[in-house]
Amino acid sequence: MSNRKHNFSAGPCTLPLEVLEEAQSEFVDYQGAGMSLIEMSHRGKHFDDVANEAMALSMEVFQVPDDFSVLFLQGGALLQFSMIPMNLLTDGQKGAYVNSGTWAKGAITDGKEYGEVYTAWDGADNNYTRMPASSEIQLQDNTRYLHITTNETIGGIRFAEWPEVDVPMVADMSSEYMARPLPWDKFDLVYGGAQKNLGPAGMAVVFVRKSILESTNKSIGRYLRYDIQESKGSMFNTPPVFPIYMFGKVLKWMKAQGGLQAMETTAAEKSNAIYSTIDNSDNYFNCPVEVASRSHMNVVFRLPSEALEKKFLSEATAAGFLNLKGHRSVGGCRASIYNALPKSSVTALTGFMDDFKSSNPG
Ligand SMILES: *Cc1c(COP(=O)(O)O)cnc(C)c1O
C-alpha cells in the first residue's frame, strides 16, 4: 500500500495498516458466517467473543487492576463531560477541575450543568503552556473528585508527573490513551474517546472503580448510569459494534508491539525527535510549551511568520505530510504522533522540517 500518506491528524487518527487490512479481509464474510460482523446480532456468539476479547485485552494491555471495570459507551469523550458529574456529584459534593486548556474547559462547562464545579487551578494565566505542580492545585472542602485532562490535544501539554492530591482523580486521557502507564490507585474513573489512539470514532472507553458504583446517582436516564452499564457489560443497548471490533484489533497490535511500555518508549522517542529538531533550529521553529509539560502525542510549533507557516503547510501537504495544521483556535502547526504513526513518518517529517528551514530562511 504505497499510497498511504504520513497522517499527523489529531483525530480521528492514523491506525495500524495491519489492522485496517485484517478488518478489510474479514469485512464481507465474518469467519464464514455468511454476513458481516456489523450485520449480525450483538447478542450472538461472534460478537460476544469480539466484545469479551476487547474487554479482557483492554484490562491486560492497559495494566488495569481488578477493582476496575471497562465500559464501551457511545457519545465520545464529550458525553463523559456530563456523565461524570451526573453520576458522581451526589449529596452536594463538588467537582474540582484543572483548567489546562480547550478540553478541560469543555468538561468544566458541562460539569456546571449538573453540580457545583470549580476550577482548582487555572492555566489561563500562562496561556495554557504548562500543567500545574501538585502544590498549585487548590481543593475546597467536600470535593468528590479532581478532574484532569492528562494531555491537552490542542495546546500540546501533558502532566509529566501525576498530581498528588487528597481526593480521587478522574482523568480525560483521550489523546494519550494507552500510551503510558497509570497509577490506578489515584483514580476513580479514566476515560477517553477511542478515535485518538485506539480505533475509529464512535465510542468512549471508560474505566470505572467498581466500589464507587453503589453510591452513584440513580435518578438519571438509564443509559447514563455507570452502575447499569457496568452490570450489563456495556450491552444495556446495542453497543458500538464496529468500534469495539476495531479497538480489539488495535489492542492485539499494541500487545504484539510490546504493550504499554513499548508505546510509552516509542512516544518519547518520536516526540523527542521533533522537539530536538525544533530546539536545534536557532529559533526558526518554536514550541510555545514549557519543556517539562511538552506532550508526547501532540507536538505544537510555530515558524517565524504566518506566511512561512502557510508555505510550510502547503509544501508539507504536497510532500505527503498531512494534517499538520494547528487547531483553528490557536493556529500554527501541530504534529499528532499517536501510537500507530510509524517512527519512519517522524524521521521523514524532521528531515522535511530541516530542508524547509534551509530553503526558506526566516
Ligand atoms: C478529542 C478530545 C475530546 C473529545 O472527544 P470526542 O470523542 O470527540 O467527544 C475530549 N478530550 C480530549 C482531551 C480530546 O482530545
The ligand as an SDF file (V2000), in Angstrom:
LIG
                    3D

 15 15  0  0  0  0  0  0  0  0999 V2000
  -10.8230   14.8790   21.1760 C   0  0  0  0  0  0  0  0  0  0  0  0
  -10.9040   15.0800   22.6280 C   0  0  0  0  0  0  0  0  0  0  0  0
  -12.1360   15.1030   23.3010 C   0  0  0  0  0  0  0  0  0  0  0  0
  -13.4600   14.9490   22.5730 C   0  0  0  0  0  0  0  0  0  0  0  0
  -13.5940   13.6640   22.1440 O   0  0  0  0  0  0  0  0  0  0  0  0
  -14.9310   13.1310   21.4280 P   0  0  0  0  0  0  0  0  0  0  0  0
  -14.7510   11.6690   21.4770 O   0  0  0  0  0  0  0  0  0  0  0  0
  -14.9370   13.7280   20.0670 O   0  0  0  0  0  0  0  0  0  0  0  0
  -16.0890   13.5880   22.2350 O   0  0  0  0  0  0  0  0  0  0  0  0
  -12.1310   15.2690   24.6610 C   0  0  0  0  0  0  0  0  0  0  0  0
  -10.9750   15.4110   25.3410 N   0  0  0  0  0  0  0  0  0  0  0  0
   -9.7780   15.3950   24.7350 C   0  0  0  0  0  0  0  0  0  0  0  0
   -8.5310   15.5470   25.5490 C   0  0  0  0  0  0  0  0  0  0  0  0
   -9.6990   15.2380   23.3650 C   0  0  0  0  0  0  0  0  0  0  0  0
   -8.5110   15.2210   22.7540 O   0  0  0  0  0  0  0  0  0  0  0  0
  1  2  1  0
  2  3  1  0
  2 14  2  0
  3  4  1  0
  3 10  2  0
  4  5  1  0
  5  6  1  0
  6  7  2  0
  6  8  1  0
  6  9  1  0
 10 11  1  0
 11 12  2  0
 12 13  1  0
 12 14  1  0
 14 15  1  0
M  END
$$$$
